[in-house]
Amino acid sequence: MARIIDGKALAATTRARVAEEAAAFTREHGRAPGLEVVLVGEDPASVVYTRNKEKAAAEVGIRGALHRLPASASQRELLEFVARLNADDAVDGILVQLPLPKGLDADAILDAIDPAKDVDGFHPLNAGLLAVGRGGLVPCTPKGCLALLDHDLATEGEPLDLAGKHAVVIGRSNIVGKPMAQLLLARNATVTIAHSRTRDLPALCREADILVAAVGRARMVRGGWLKAGAIVLDVGINRDADGKLCGDVDTTEALSHAAAVTPVPGGVGPMTIAMLLSNTLLAARARLAASAAP
Ligand code: NAD
């Protein structure tokens, strides 16, 4: 029987560490790190996600607000709003919740966010820095996945050695799949990115020492797709036919094939928010360091 990787527990530990560091930042600099979350429209899932982000930030001593704009907001209004946040020196992190309502150009909005405040890590500059292995702000979900891997498999405090391990990432989005692949590659894993046009996905998955599923299809990955002893990170958030929350992996089946599996809920999801808080602190520190530089 596989281990369940407890994302809630690691997220709680991470949030407690961020709270300590945010308090130290506030003492040293006379202001708290600041995160502003922008929600356009009323998408029900986005309303829940952004409220959770606002609440989690307040709990760790990160200052900021959730700004709600109507679905009728124009591209120009949203760009002006982002420009105001860019110009505000007390704002360290800006997050514009996706998806945006139809008619708004998400790429143009993301491009307009100051890369130094881009705590989601979606700006092309940050994506490029990740691709060339030069830091920058890294997208929260893949960063959380890597933290879960490290935590679950660390031996005596040493990070997990991923060198030469075959990692299969299902999904090639800019938000999860591609940055996940970059992070695993940077740790010397042999990475395959699978997607909707991949042939014989089950056979490919059976070669994976590490499998990351970021697809958005309820329980698509079956137990028989897994190599014995694989580590499975399930990013998907779906509703099954009965309306029950589930991931991209059939967790029950996976537990009898793999070595370790993240559950949904309680796996990757909580880590995404914890990494957002961590990124906000990183952005705050980096901005201060940049402003102090000669
Ligand atoms: P997306 O729709 O942008 O990308 C999905 C990817 O899956 C695409 O690259 C597509 O090629 C691939 N795909 C689709 N059908 C496939 C198939 N049959 N076989 C193989 N690949 C297939 O989605 P996304 O934004 O990357 O999110 C993926 C999932 O992760 C969604 O369920 C989303 O809700 C979830 N998600 C969770 C978190 C979290 O915090 N846990 C964060 C972001 C996204």
Residues whose N, C-alpha, C, O or C-beta is under 5 A from the ligand:
A	BS01	NAD	T141 G171 R172 S173 I175 V176 G177 A194 H195 S196 A214 V215 G216 V235 G236 I237 V268 G269 T272
